[in-house]
């Protein structure tokens, strides 16, 4: 059983208010996940524990149904999500289970005291109707010969949702991760080519039904940490490539980084800043091993510190050049 002192305030963990929008929660999670990710904090046990808490909080608050149960029942939201009625009066204030001697006593309390002194007494051959307590409306009334606890044996185990942050390299090449899920250490194989939003199913590693003792599945949602050079444009990868003014004017052969090494790309003469070139088959890989394109956007970068000889060349170019990039603006007016 979960003690009242074990209650975790998921809103406080993510640093958001109880009225936070899904976008607020997503933004707060990404910021904290980047800060405390184990890869960025090697051998830091406190950061690792904080990262685990952040994932746990995001798992609940990013799921509308789980968040509604959490807001209503506090630490007993998982019981409510599993279909079992939380203890009467349970909520974020906690509840003491130690008052019950066994499961039957707990069920009797849920049913309003059936079988206890002062309550209704079962009579052989008789069926009866009793008012079900709040939160118990999904179950039919019990008749003669029915053990109330047997109604719970068919409550299915609930799938577990968790988020996992990966670097671009881990996601592109595939990796193995050791995760702590509800105190259990599991090893998960991440296939190559996952992206932010990808979901990975780990069979039999979800919540266990306390009644049927069956395990549900674990679903991991991938979040990619930002990369300093690459980013996604749809299914393709994209990058910004600096070029010099003379390379843009005259054209050049330039080495371009790709996920699996550099390739030489031809820059045609007369390109503009912001112009995009496409390298087919050099982008992201999909689960089948196919590759998307790498979109290379050119950025003309001017030199800031010129040598005397370079300055002299640029001065001569200005004197002899007839090119006017603002020629089309001469007639512009309001």
C-alpha positions in Angstrom: 0.0 0.0 0.0 1.1 3.6 -0.6 1.5 5.6 2.6 0.3 9.1 2.8 3.8 10.3 3.3 4.8 8.8 -0.1 2.7 11.3 -2.0 4.6 13.1 -4.7 3.4 16.5 -6.0 4.0 16.1 -9.7 3.1 19.7 -10.4 5.8 20.9 -8.0 8.3 18.4 -9.5 7.8 20.0 -13.0 7.5 23.5 -11.5 4.1 24.2 -13.0 0.7 25.2 -11.5 -2.3 22.9 -11.3 -3.9 24.9 -14.0 -1.0 24.4 -16.4 -1.9 23.6 -20.0 -0.5 20.5 -21.8 1.9 22.8 -23.7 3.1 24.3 -20.3 3.7 20.7 -19.0 5.5 19.6 -22.2 7.7 22.7 -22.2 8.6 22.3 -18.5 9.4 18.6 -19.0 11.7 19.2 -21.9 13.6 21.9 -20.1 14.1 19.7 -17.0 14.9 16.6 -19.0 17.7 18.3 -20.8 19.1 19.7 -17.5 19.1 16.4 -15.6 19.6 13.8 -18.4 22.1 11.2 -17.1 24.2 11.6 -20.3 24.7 15.2 -19.5 25.3 14.5 -15.8 27.6 11.3 -15.7 28.0 9.7 -12.3 25.6 12.1 -10.7 23.1 10.1 -8.6 21.1 13.1 -7.6 20.6 14.1 -11.2 19.7 10.6 -12.1 17.1 10.5 -9.3 15.7 13.9 -10.3 15.5 12.7 -13.9 13.5 9.7 -12.8 11.1 11.9 -10.8 10.7 14.3 -13.8 9.8 11.4 -16.1 7.3 10.0 -13.6 5.6 13.4 -13.2 5.4 13.9 -17.0 4.0 10.4 -17.5 1.0 11.3 -15.4 0.4 14.9 -16.1 0.9 14.6 -19.9 -1.9 12.0 -20.1 -5.3 13.7 -19.7 -7.0 10.6 -18.2 -4.2 9.9 -15.7 -4.0 13.6 -14.8 -7.8 13.7 -14.1 -7.4 10.6 -11.8 -4.4 12.1 -10.1 -6.1 15.4 -9.5 -9.1 13.6 -8.0 -7.5 10.8 -6.0 -3.9 12.0 -5.4 -1.6 9.0 -4.7 -4.5 6.6 -5.2 -4.9 7.6 -8.9 -3.4 4.3 -10.1 -6.1 2.3 -8.2 -8.8 4.5 -9.8 -7.2 4.1 -13.2 -7.2 0.3 -12.8 -10.9 0.3 -12.2 -10.8 -0.3 -8.5 -12.5 2.1 -6.2 -10.1 4.2 -4.1 -10.8 4.2 -0.3 -13.8 6.2 0.6 -12.7 9.8 1.3 -9.3 9.2 -0.4 -7.7 12.1 -2.2 -4.6 14.1 -2.0 -4.9 14.2 1.8 -3.9 10.5 2.1 -5.7 7.5 3.7 -4.7 5.1 6.4 -5.0 1.4 5.4 -3.7 0.1 8.7 -7.2 0.2 10.2 -8.1 -2.8 8.1 -7.2 -6.3 9.2 -7.6 -7.9 5.8 -8.9 -7.3 2.3 -12.4 -8.4 3.2 -12.6 -5.7 5.9 -11.6 -3.2 3.3 -14.3 -4.4 0.8 -16.9 -4.3 3.6 -16.0 -0.7 4.2 -16.3 0.1 0.5 -19.8 -1.5 0.4 -21.0 0.5 3.4 -20.4 -2.0 6.1 -21.9 -5.3 4.7 -21.2 -8.2 7.0 -20.2 -6.0 10.0 -22.1 -5.6 13.1 -24.9 -3.0 12.7 -24.9 -3.5 8.9 -27.1 -5.8 6.8 -26.8 -9.5 7.3 -26.8 -12.0 4.4 -29.7 -14.3 4.4 -29.6 -17.7 2.6 -31.6 -17.7 -0.6 -32.2 -13.9 -0.6 -31.0 -11.3 -3.0 -30.6 -7.7 -1.9 -29.8 -4.3 -3.3 -27.5 -1.9 -1.5 -26.5 1.6 -2.4 -22.9 1.6 -3.7 -20.4 4.1 -2.4 -19.0 6.9 -4.5 -16.6 5.6 -7.1 -18.1 2.1 -7.0 -20.8 2.6 -9.6 -19.1 0.6 -12.3 -19.7 -2.7 -10.4 -23.0 -4.6 -10.2 -24.7 -5.2 -6.9 -23.7 -8.3 -5.0 -26.1 -11.1 -4.4 -26.1 -14.2 -2.3 -23.1 -16.4 -2.6 -20.9 -13.7 -4.2 -17.6 -12.8 -2.7 -17.2 -9.0 -3.2 -13.4 -9.4 -3.7 -14.0 -11.7 -6.7 -15.4 -8.8 -8.6 -11.8 -7.4 -8.7 -10.0 -10.5 -10.1 -10.9 -9.5 -13.7 -9.7 -5.9 -13.4 -7.1 -5.7 -16.1 -3.6 -4.4 -15.4 -2.9 -0.9 -16.7 -0.2 -0.1 -19.3 2.5 2.2 -18.0 3.6 5.3 -20.0 7.0 6.8 -19.6 9.2 9.2 -21.5 12.9 8.7 -22.3 15.3 11.3 -23.6 17.9 10.3 -26.2 20.7 12.1 -28.0 20.5 12.3 -31.8 23.4 9.8 -32.0 21.6 7.2 -29.8 18.3 7.6 -31.7 20.0 7.4 -35.2 22.3 4.4 -34.4 20.1 2.6 -31.9 21.1 1.9 -28.3 20.3 0.1 -25.1 19.1 1.8 -22.0 18.8 0.7 -18.4 15.7 2.2 -16.8 14.3 2.3 -13.3 10.5 1.6 -13.5 8.7 1.5 -10.2 11.8 0.2 -8.5 12.6 -2.4 -11.1 15.7 -2.1 -13.3 15.0 -3.2 -16.9 17.1 -3.0 -20.1 15.4 -1.7 -23.2 16.7 -1.9 -26.8 16.0 1.2 -28.7 15.9 0.5 -32.5 17.7 2.8 -35.0 15.7 5.6 -36.5 13.3 6.6 -33.7 12.3 10.3 -33.4 10.6 12.5 -30.9 7.1 11.1 -30.4 8.1 7.6 -31.4 6.6 5.0 -29.0 8.3 1.7 -28.0 6.3 -1.1 -26.5 8.0 -3.3 -23.9 5.8 -6.3 -23.2 5.1 -7.4 -19.7 6.8 -4.5 -18.0 3.8 -2.3 -17.1 1.8 -2.2 -13.9 0.8 -5.4 -12.2 -2.9 -5.9 -11.3 -3.0 -6.4 -7.5 -5.9 -8.8 -8.1 -5.1 -10.9 -11.2 -1.3 -10.6 -10.7 -0.9 -10.0 -14.5 1.5 -7.5 -15.9 0.5 -5.0 -18.6 2.9 -3.4 -21.1 5.3 -0.5 -20.8 5.1 2.2 -23.5 8.1 4.5 -23.9 7.7 7.9 -25.7 10.9 9.2 -27.2 12.1 12.8 -26.7 15.2 13.8 -28.6 17.7 16.2 -27.0 18.6 19.2 -29.2 21.6 18.8 -31.6 23.9 21.8 -32.2 23.9 21.2 -36.0 21.1 19.0 -37.1 17.4 19.5 -36.8 14.2 17.9 -38.3 12.2 19.3 -41.1 9.3 16.9 -41.4 10.9 13.5 -42.0 14.1 15.0 -43.4 17.1 16.3 -41.5 18.2 19.9 -42.0 21.3 21.9 -41.3 22.7 25.4 -41.9 26.1 25.5 -43.8 28.2 28.6 -43.7 29.8 29.7 -47.0 32.1 32.6 -47.8 31.2 35.4 -50.3 33.7 34.2 -52.8 32.4 30.6 -52.5 28.8 31.8 -53.1 29.9 33.9 -56.1 32.2 31.5 -57.8 30.9 28.1 -56.6 32.9 25.6 -54.6 33.3 22.0 -53.5 32.5 21.9 -49.7 32.6 19.1 -47.1 29.2 18.7 -45.4 28.7 16.8 -42.1 26.0 14.1 -42.3 24.9 11.6 -39.6 27.4 9.0 -40.7 30.3 11.1 -41.9 31.3 14.0 -44.2 30.4 14.1 -47.9 31.6 16.6 -50.6 28.8 18.7 -52.0 29.0 21.0 -55.1 27.9 24.6 -54.4 26.9 26.1 -57.7 28.1 29.6 -58.6 25.8 32.5 -57.7 23.9 31.0 -54.8 22.0 33.2 -52.3 22.0 33.1 -48.5 19.1 30.9 -47.4 19.1 28.8 -50.5 18.5 25.1 -49.9 20.3 22.2 -51.5 19.3 18.6 -51.0 21.5 15.6 -50.3 19.4 12.5 -51.1 19.8 9.5 -48.8 21.9 11.4 -46.3 19.2 12.3 -43.8 17.5 10.3 -41.0 16.9 6.5 -41.2 13.5 4.9 -40.8 13.0 1.5 -38.9 13.4 -0.3 -42.3 16.8 1.2 -42.9 15.7 3.7 -45.6 17.2 7.2 -45.5 15.5 10.5 -46.0 17.2 13.6 -47.4 19.5 16.1 -45.7 18.4 19.6 -46.5 21.5 22.0 -46.5 20.6 25.7 -46.1 23.4 28.0 -47.2 24.3 31.0 -45.1 26.7 33.5 -46.6 29.1 34.7 -43.8 31.2 37.8 -44.4 34.7 38.0 -42.9 35.1 40.4 -39.9 38.9 40.7 -39.7 40.4 41.4 -43.2 44.1 41.4 -43.9 45.4 44.5 -45.8 45.6 42.4 -49.0 42.0 41.1 -48.6 40.7 44.6 -48.0 42.5 45.8 -51.1 40.9 43.1 -53.2 37.4 43.9 -51.9 38.0 47.6 -52.6 39.1 46.8 -56.2 36.0 44.6 -56.6 33.7 47.4 -55.4 35.3 49.8 -57.9 34.9 47.4 -60.9 31.7 45.6 -60.1 28.5 46.6 -61.9 26.3 44.4 -59.7 23.5 46.2 -57.8 21.5 43.9 -55.5 19.0 46.7 -54.8 18.2 47.6 -58.4 14.6 46.3 -58.1 14.0 48.7 -55.1 14.4 51.9 -57.0 10.6 52.4 -57.6 9.4 51.2 -54.2 7.4 53.8 -52.3 4.1 54.1 -50.4 
